[in-house]
Amino acid sequence: MTPRFKRPDVRQSNPSLTSTIRGKLWGLRMLGLAMLVVGTVQAQVLTIESWRKDDQIFWDKVLIPAFQRQHPGIKVQFKPEEPLAYDARLEARLSTRRAGDLIFCRPFDASVRMQAKGYLLPLKEEALKNFNPQARRAWTTDDGQTTYCLPVAYVMHGLFYNKKILRDLKLEPPSTWDQFYQLLSQVAASKTVTPLALGTADMWESTQVVFTGLGPNFWEGEKARLGLMEGTVKFTDPGFVKAWRMMAQLKPYMHPQQNSLSNGDIQLLFATGNAAVYPSGSWDIDFLRSTSFAYKKSIDLGVFKPPVEHEGQPCHISVHPDFGIGVNKNSPNQAAALQFIAWLGTADFAQLLTDTLTGYFPLADHPVKINDPLGQDMMGWRRSCQDTIRLNAQKLNRVWPSMEEELWFANVKVLNQDISPEQAAQHIQRVHEKNAYLK
């Protein structure tokens, strides 16, 4: 009969073996804990998706370091995309769960689509407590129940000018369109610089800068914008046709190769002192200042508000909610991302944004001090003019083909004098009538 062996009690018969086993088990536990800690640290790297490549240095050198001083366990990287490619590439990354943790949100219709597809995390009231309903509206669902991006900043439209050029020609900033055309004519007659820094190669400026930035004084701002959504106003109404007629008169004052000049080319044309007037907005202030220094060309910058038809006429300024920031619903780092969102809502960030990204004004209710003289000038317009936003931003783009894209094509053709203002009005009205949201 085969003898049965009794299993040795290692706890009693082999103390050194027991110690070895215990040591190895302890080591494995510590290794597992260390791996968990390392994984946690690695998880706290947040990536911000954005279209604002011009602002890279400000996020990298000022804004992100300020956040990390308060949250040393969270690293943040700002990864902007080419502006015109941003929407399509972001959509591709979101749909395949490869997008960053924090998302720059365009206002109204563009981000509504992301929210409807479930890409953005709904924000709680605690994160939104410093933002009033007007600030939230660009990133809130139609029923008013869900805000999906934190409102961050708005911008204002206006026209920059080179003070030295106007001084040398004994010209003053205009207040009416007749005065503006006279100014451009006199600059053209001097044959020294390009009168109007404006190009059509990128197309978007024709709509977002010229038509919706300079046009509100023709169509009475919010009154007509809301009327378009309600179906009581048409693009063929006189105010809109007048705006297109204004655009049709600008070509003689633009650069001879304007149809091949991108926005970047136009920025440099003006920033290097080779153009008198540059229609744009507050978002360009920092870029114009830094570009002028980079090219060893110090420009004495001025800004004037969009002209009106007649002296004493009420004025309307495009005060546009430019961007919010939301949390990717599929981010593995939601807790850290929400800490960043909470920081964006603080008074410290509001002032830091104002000081760092000159021309971007915080949407939070916190009072801030504007130190830049151009920013002060533009903010002063709001005391005498009525606010509006870009004409087609809210609901009017919810049509196929997109109202935004159709405006780009029509407005470029008007600027190039390829179609008449009346033809543009009729075409855009036909597009508008297809909108399912038209009341």
C-alpha positions as a printed NumPy array, in Angstrom:
array([[  0.   ,   0.   ,   0.   ],
       [  1.376,   3.321,  -1.052],
       [  2.135,   5.433,   1.987],
       [  0.207,   8.711,   2.306],
       [  2.353,  11.752,   2.891],
       [  1.158,  14.457,   5.205],
       [  1.38 ,  17.978,   3.674],
       [  4.008,  19.921,   5.63 ],
       [  2.868,  22.969,   7.575],
       [  5.172,  25.588,   6.121],
       [  4.218,  28.006,   8.829],
       [  5.755,  25.729,  11.411],
       [  8.301,  23.595,   9.62 ],
       [  9.973,  26.186,   7.318],
       [ 10.039,  29.697,   8.767],
       [ 12.413,  31.009,   6.073],
       [ 10.131,  29.794,   3.266],
       [  7.15 ,  31.402,   4.987],
       [  9.034,  34.662,   5.186],
       [  9.98 ,  34.439,   1.504],
       [  6.384,  33.817,   0.396],
       [  5.086,  36.635,   2.555],
       [  7.756,  38.942,   1.146],
       [  6.862,  38.082,  -2.426],
       [  3.151,  38.575,  -1.775],
       [  3.873,  41.958,  -0.175],
       [  6.044,  42.901,  -3.147],
       [  3.301,  41.946,  -5.581],
       [  0.787,  44.022,  -3.623],
       [  3.138,  47.023,  -3.679],
       [  3.816,  46.57 ,  -7.4  ],
       [  0.081,  46.469,  -8.102],
       [ -0.458,  49.584,  -5.997],
       [  2.406,  51.361,  -7.749],
       [  0.976,  50.454, -11.148],
       [ -2.408,  51.764, -10.042],
       [ -0.849,  55.045,  -8.901],
       [  1.112,  55.415, -12.143],
       [ -2.046,  54.695, -14.125],
       [ -3.907,  57.327, -12.136],
       [ -1.213,  59.947, -12.735],
       [ -1.118,  59.141, -16.439],
       [ -4.901,  59.439, -16.601],
       [ -4.674,  63.057, -15.445],
       [ -3.408,  64.362, -18.777],
       [ -6.148,  66.438, -20.372],
       [ -6.162,  67.326, -24.048],
       [ -8.024,  70.411, -25.282],
       [ -9.456,  70.345, -28.816],
       [ -9.627,  73.803, -30.417],
       [ -9.614,  75.732, -33.697],
       [ -7.698,  78.683, -32.174],
       [ -4.141,  78.057, -33.421],
       [ -3.337,  81.758, -33.017],
       [ -3.784,  81.391, -29.254],
       [ -1.417,  78.445, -28.739],
       [  1.29 ,  80.472, -26.981],
       [ -1.185,  82.056, -24.559],
       [ -2.653,  78.729, -23.471],
       [  0.762,  77.078, -23.227],
       [  2.573,  79.889, -21.416],
       [ -0.102,  81.533, -19.264],
       [ -3.537,  79.941, -18.955],
       [ -2.61 ,  76.276, -18.544],
       [  0.284,  76.971, -16.104],
       [ -2.123,  79.044, -13.978],
       [ -4.491,  76.073, -13.746],
       [ -1.689,  73.618, -13.011],
       [ -0.389,  75.73 , -10.14 ],
       [ -3.708,  75.083,  -8.413],
       [ -4.009,  71.477,  -9.654],
       [ -0.453,  70.085,  -9.797],
       [ -1.693,  66.522, -10.345],
       [ -3.375,  67.374, -13.652],
       [ -1.47 ,  68.096, -16.837],
       [ -3.163,  69.888, -19.728],
       [ -2.141,  70.096, -23.372],
       [ -3.658,  72.491, -25.9  ],
       [ -3.907,  70.879, -29.356],
       [ -5.519,  73.246, -31.851],
       [ -6.601,  72.255, -35.346],
       [ -6.648,  74.28 , -38.552],
       [ -9.78 ,  76.446, -38.16 ],
       [-11.452,  75.433, -41.42 ],
       [-10.755,  71.728, -40.809],
       [-11.725,  71.698, -37.123],
       [-15.385,  70.689, -37.324],
       [-14.958,  67.741, -39.696],
       [-11.842,  66.357, -38.012],
       [-13.298,  66.75 , -34.528],
       [-16.446,  64.918, -35.637],
       [-14.291,  62.063, -36.958],
       [-12.381,  61.802, -33.678],
       [-15.508,  62.016, -31.528],
       [-17.285,  59.326, -33.536],
       [-14.329,  56.945, -33.119],
       [-13.676,  57.87 , -29.464],
       [-10.264,  59.37 , -30.216],
       [-11.086,  62.978, -29.352],
       [ -9.548,  64.953, -26.517],
       [-11.062,  65.396, -23.073],
       [-12.084,  69.047, -23.425],
       [-13.784,  70.402, -26.526],
       [-13.87 ,  73.969, -27.825],
       [-17.525,  74.509, -28.735],
       [-18.644,  76.84 , -31.474],
       [-21.844,  78.703, -30.583],
       [-25.372,  77.556, -31.336],
       [-25.998,  75.196, -34.256],
       [-22.517,  73.71 , -34.685],
       [-22.343,  72.462, -31.096],
       [-26.041,  71.538, -30.954],
       [-25.23 ,  68.754, -33.402],
       [-22.452,  67.42 , -31.159],
       [-24.792,  67.467, -28.174],
       [-27.573,  65.716, -30.101],
       [-25.178,  62.876, -30.969],
       [-24.302,  62.394, -27.305],
       [-20.697,  63.578, -27.547],
       [-20.859,  66.237, -24.808],
       [-21.386,  65.795, -21.077],
       [-24.326,  67.853, -19.71 ],
       [-23.086,  70.369, -17.153],
       [-24.572,  70.72 , -13.686],
       [-25.849,  73.963, -12.201],
       [-22.895,  74.206,  -9.817],
       [-20.537,  74.642, -12.782],
       [-22.855,  77.235, -14.359],
       [-23.701,  79.348, -11.318],
       [-21.669,  82.351, -12.534],
       [-23.317,  82.482, -15.974],
       [-26.66 ,  84.103, -16.693],
       [-29.191,  82.703, -19.206],
       [-28.044,  85.143, -21.902],
       [-24.476,  83.846, -21.593],
       [-25.628,  80.222, -21.613],
       [-27.982,  80.43 , -24.596],
       [-25.344,  79.671, -27.247],
       [-24.695,  76.255, -25.644],
       [-28.118,  75.322, -24.293],
       [-30.672,  73.009, -25.914],
       [-33.758,  74.524, -27.537],
       [-35.942,  73.48 , -24.597],
       [-33.635,  75.325, -22.189],
       [-33.096,  72.221, -20.072],
       [-29.485,  71.28 , -20.791],
       [-26.309,  73.355, -21.049],
       [-23.556,  71.242, -22.587],
       [-20.596,  73.657, -22.866],
       [-19.356,  76.208, -20.372],
       [-19.641,  79.729, -21.848],
       [-16.141,  81.211, -21.988],
       [-15.706,  84.271, -24.203],
       [-17.336,  86.653, -26.634],
       [-15.82 ,  88.873, -29.31 ],
       [-16.842,  92.143, -30.961],
       [-16.75 ,  93.194, -34.602],
       [-15.123,  96.381, -35.832],
       [-12.615,  97.853, -38.266],
       [ -8.935,  98.298, -37.4  ],
       [ -7.004, 101.107, -39.013],
       [ -3.426, 102.296, -39.232],
       [ -3.394, 105.668, -37.474],
       [ -0.212, 106.832, -39.196],
       [ -1.591, 106.242, -42.68 ],
       [ -4.752, 108.206, -41.909],
       [ -2.739, 110.931, -40.187],
       [ -0.393, 111.338, -43.149],
       [ -3.37 , 111.676, -45.492],
       [ -5.202, 113.983, -43.066],
       [ -8.115, 111.56 , -42.772],
       [-10.406, 110.801, -39.818],
       [-12.124, 107.518, -38.9  ],
       [-15.577, 107.54 , -40.54 ],
       [-18.951, 107.237, -38.841],
       [-21.161, 106.855, -41.957],
       [-20.825, 104.684, -45.048],
       [-20.472, 107.698, -47.336],
       [-17.55 , 108.89 , -45.218],
       [-16.045, 105.392, -45.307],
       [-16.162, 105.193, -49.107],
       [-14.604, 108.672, -49.309],
       [-11.791, 107.56 , -46.997],
       [-11.1  , 104.463, -49.115],
       [-11.135, 106.557, -52.295],
       [ -8.608, 109.013, -50.894],
       [ -6.279, 106.231, -49.748],
       [ -6.554, 104.656, -53.201],
       [ -5.769, 108.003, -54.845],
       [ -2.584, 108.315, -52.771],
       [ -1.257, 105.084, -54.343],
       [  0.742, 104.357, -51.192],
       [ -0.993, 101.337, -49.613],
       [ -3.962,  99.035, -50.169],
       [ -7.053, 100.858, -48.87 ],
       [ -8.924,  97.779, -47.582],
       [ -7.261,  94.628, -46.234],
       [ -9.776,  91.997, -47.289],
       [ -9.36 ,  88.734, -49.212],
       [-11.773,  86.081, -50.409],
       [ -9.594,  82.963, -50.742],
       [-10.762,  81.542, -47.396],
       [-14.33 ,  82.708, -48.046],
       [-15.486,  82.809, -44.416],
       [-14.484,  86.469, -43.947],
       [-17.022,  87.5  , -46.586],
       [-19.787,  86.305, -44.264],
       [-18.555,  86.349, -40.681],
       [-16.583,  89.607, -40.966],
       [-18.224,  91.653, -43.71 ],
       [-21.865,  90.594, -44.064],
       [-22.76 ,  89.695, -40.471],
       [-20.122,  91.966, -38.893],
       [-20.784,  95.172, -40.83 ],
       [-24.361,  94.555, -41.945],
       [-26.498,  94.862, -38.759],
       [-26.837,  98.645, -39.086],
       [-28.653,  98.087, -42.399],
       [-31.16 ,  95.535, -41.08 ],
       [-31.583,  96.83 , -37.506],
       [-29.73 ,  94.075, -35.716],
       [-31.729,  91.788, -33.456],
       [-35.094,  92.935, -34.797],
       [-34.411,  91.417, -38.212],
       [-32.45 ,  88.417, -36.896],
       [-35.34 ,  87.324, -34.695],
       [-37.76 ,  88.101, -37.514],
       [-35.934,  85.667, -39.784],
       [-36.399,  82.891, -37.214],
       [-40.077,  83.773, -36.814],
       [-40.73 ,  83.957, -40.55 ],
       [-41.803,  87.615, -40.473],
       [-38.665,  88.915, -42.22 ],
       [-37.095,  87.847, -45.525],
       [-33.596,  88.139, -46.935],
       [-35.116,  89.992, -49.877],
       [-36.231,  92.822, -47.559],
       [-34.555,  96.226, -48.172],
       [-32.2  ,  96.104, -45.164],
       [-30.447,  92.941, -46.333],
       [-30.279,  94.086, -49.954],
       [-28.63 ,  97.318, -48.767],
       [-25.991,  95.28 , -46.914],
       [-25.182,  93.345, -50.088],
       [-25.022,  96.615, -52.039],
       [-22.484,  97.868, -49.51 ],
       [-20.356,  94.775, -50.155],
       [-20.6  ,  95.178, -53.924],
       [-18.848,  98.558, -53.688],
       [-15.72 ,  97.299, -51.894],
       [-13.84 ,  95.527, -54.692],
       [-12.045,  98.607, -56.111],
       [-10.404,  99.177, -52.721],
       [ -9.189,  95.612, -52.159],
       [ -5.796,  94.207, -53.172],
       [ -5.592,  93.357, -56.915],
       [ -4.96 ,  89.69 , -56.019],
       [ -7.566,  89.62 , -53.249],
       [ -9.247,  86.446, -54.547],
       [ -6.023,  84.501, -53.919],
       [ -5.241,  86.043, -50.517],
       [ -6.068,  84.039, -47.387],
       [ -6.966,  85.528, -44.043],
       [ -3.359,  84.988, -42.938],
       [ -2.106,  86.898, -45.975],
       [ -4.492,  89.75 , -45.239],
       [ -3.458,  89.868, -41.584],
       [  0.174,  90.288, -42.644],
       [ -0.716,  92.859, -45.288],
       [ -2.242,  95.045, -42.603],
       [  0.147,  94.198, -39.758],
       [  3.18 ,  95.137, -41.85 ],
       [  1.805,  98.591, -42.608],
       [  0.728,  97.915, -46.194],
       [ -3.018,  98.494, -45.803],
       [ -5.037, 101.286, -44.227],
       [ -8.175,  99.55 , -42.922],
       [ -8.773,  95.937, -41.85 ],
       [-12.364,  94.798, -41.154],
       [-12.141,  92.125, -38.481],
       [-12.89 ,  91.861, -34.784],
       [-11.47 ,  91.961, -31.296],
       [-10.112,  88.407, -31.648],
       [ -7.324,  89.774, -33.876],
       [ -5.937,  92.342, -31.426],
       [ -3.233,  90.146, -29.905],
       [ -2.243,  88.65 , -33.23 ],
       [ -1.879,  92.053, -34.857],
       [  0.271,  93.311, -32.009],
       [  2.551,  90.258, -31.929],
       [  2.832,  90.111, -35.723],
       [  3.868,  93.73 , -35.966],
       [  6.659,  93.154, -33.464],
       [  7.755,  89.952, -35.203],
       [  8.184,  91.899, -38.426],
       [  9.996,  94.77 , -36.674],
       [  7.136,  97.028, -37.664],
       [  5.417,  98.96 , -34.922],
       [  1.911,  99.913, -36.018],
       [ -0.152, 102.547, -34.273],
       [ -3.44 , 100.646, -34.187],
       [ -6.851, 102.242, -34.   ],
       [-10.353, 100.819, -34.29 ],
       [-13.721, 102.231, -35.302],
       [-17.193, 100.742, -35.133],
       [-19.171,  99.697, -38.226],
       [-20.518, 102.804, -39.975],
       [-24.206, 103.705, -40.117],
       [-26.111, 104.982, -43.148],
       [-26.92 , 108.392, -41.671],
       [-25.577, 110.464, -38.777],
       [-27.617, 109.965, -35.621],
       [-28.984, 106.604, -36.709],
       [-29.141, 103.914, -33.959],
       [-26.118, 101.627, -34.183],
       [-25.899,  97.855, -33.791],
       [-22.728,  95.961, -32.847],
       [-22.114,  92.262, -33.376],
       [-21.225,  91.041, -29.878],
       [-20.805,  87.383, -30.604],
       [-20.402,  84.438, -28.192],
       [-17.251,  82.986, -29.693],
       [-16.446,  79.818, -27.808],
       [-17.411,  77.622, -24.93 ],
       [-15.622,  74.54 , -23.611],
       [-17.326,  71.215, -22.998],
       [-16.363,  67.792, -21.675],
       [-16.109,  64.835, -24.026],
       [-18.728,  62.388, -22.74 ],
       [-16.415,  59.477, -23.596],
       [-13.356,  60.951, -21.889],
       [-11.67 ,  58.569, -19.427],
       [-10.686,  61.644, -17.387],
       [-14.061,  63.216, -16.675],
       [-13.327,  64.058, -13.036],
       [-10.179,  65.991, -13.956],
       [-11.929,  67.618, -16.925],
       [-14.718,  68.849, -14.65 ],
       [-12.117,  70.387, -12.334],
       [-10.833,  72.331, -15.339],
       [-14.395,  73.396, -16.201],
       [-14.915,  74.584, -12.614],
       [-11.727,  76.664, -12.845],
       [-12.95 ,  78.277, -16.082],
       [-15.92 ,  79.639, -14.148],
       [-13.853,  81.458, -11.521],
       [-13.204,  85.184, -11.201],
       [ -9.459,  84.498, -11.418],
       [ -9.829,  82.913, -14.835],
       [-12.13 ,  85.691, -16.069],
       [ -9.505,  88.343, -15.325],
       [ -6.654,  86.164, -16.599],
       [ -8.52 ,  85.608, -19.871],
       [ -9.099,  89.354, -20.232],
       [ -5.422,  90.124, -19.621],
       [ -4.026,  87.269, -21.707],
       [ -6.311,  86.894, -24.73 ],
       [ -6.868,  90.565, -25.423],
       [-10.118,  91.044, -27.308],
       [-11.765,  87.988, -25.795],
       [-14.209,  89.164, -23.175],
       [-15.429,  86.719, -20.487],
       [-19.047,  85.567, -20.536],
       [-19.056,  84.978, -16.768],
       [-20.79 ,  87.49 , -14.497],
       [-17.52 ,  88.382, -12.744],
       [-16.457,  92.035, -13.083],
       [-13.143,  92.412, -14.918],
       [-10.788,  95.266, -15.715],
       [ -9.952,  95.775, -19.394],
       [ -6.464,  97.226, -19.679],
       [ -5.95 ,  97.211, -23.443],
       [ -6.925, 100.564, -25.056],
       [ -8.431,  98.934, -28.155],
       [-10.469,  96.607, -25.953],
       [-11.619,  99.595, -23.925],
       [-12.666, 101.441, -27.087],
       [-14.673,  98.495, -28.366],
       [-16.315,  97.847, -25.011],
       [-17.332, 101.506, -24.941],
       [-19.448, 100.988, -28.067],
       [-21.86 ,  98.865, -26.059],
       [-22.867, 101.912, -24.039],
       [-24.255, 103.653, -27.133],
       [-25.113, 100.79 , -29.514],
       [-27.417,  97.791, -29.302],
       [-25.99 ,  94.255, -29.215],
       [-26.7  ,  91.6  , -31.794],
       [-24.986,  88.341, -32.797],
       [-23.929,  86.898, -36.145],
       [-27.048,  86.727, -38.237],
       [-27.31 ,  83.026, -39.062],
       [-25.643,  81.533, -35.973],
       [-28.84 ,  80.539, -34.161],
       [-31.139,  77.996, -35.861],
       [-30.77 ,  79.458, -39.366],
       [-27.967,  77.001, -40.196],
       [-30.231,  73.998, -39.606],
       [-30.908,  73.506, -43.275],
       [-29.261,  71.591, -46.103],
       [-27.312,  72.917, -47.863],
       [-26.001,  74.8  , -44.838],
       [-26.951,  78.48 , -44.647],
       [-23.388,  79.226, -43.524],
       [-21.856,  77.63 , -46.608],
       [-24.389,  79.214, -48.95 ],
       [-23.667,  82.638, -47.455],
       [-19.941,  82.095, -48.001],
       [-20.449,  81.382, -51.703],
       [-22.994,  84.143, -52.279],
       [-21.033,  86.781, -50.37 ],
       [-17.76 ,  86.016, -52.16 ],
       [-19.569,  86.372, -55.482],
       [-21.006,  89.73 , -54.397],
       [-17.578,  90.98 , -53.289],
       [-16.106,  89.845, -56.612],
       [-19.035,  91.462, -58.455],
       [-19.957,  88.135, -60.057],
       [-23.607,  88.375, -58.961],
       [-25.787,  91.315, -58.008],
       [-26.977,  92.087, -54.47 ],
       [-30.52 ,  91.252, -55.574],
       [-29.446,  87.845, -56.897],
       [-27.702,  87.083, -53.609],
       [-30.828,  88.045, -51.663],
       [-33.082,  85.827, -53.768],
       [-30.735,  82.838, -53.524],
       [-30.291,  83.059, -49.76 ],
       [-34.033,  83.497, -49.234],
       [-34.683,  80.273, -51.187],
       [-32.218,  78.447, -48.929],
       [-33.792,  79.985, -45.842],
       [-37.291,  78.807, -46.793],
       [-36.105,  75.185, -46.608],
       [-35.317,  75.54 , -42.897],
       [-37.43 ,  73.153, -40.837],
       [-37.099,  75.442, -37.805],
       [-38.722,  78.373, -39.589],
       [-41.797,  79.274, -37.562]])
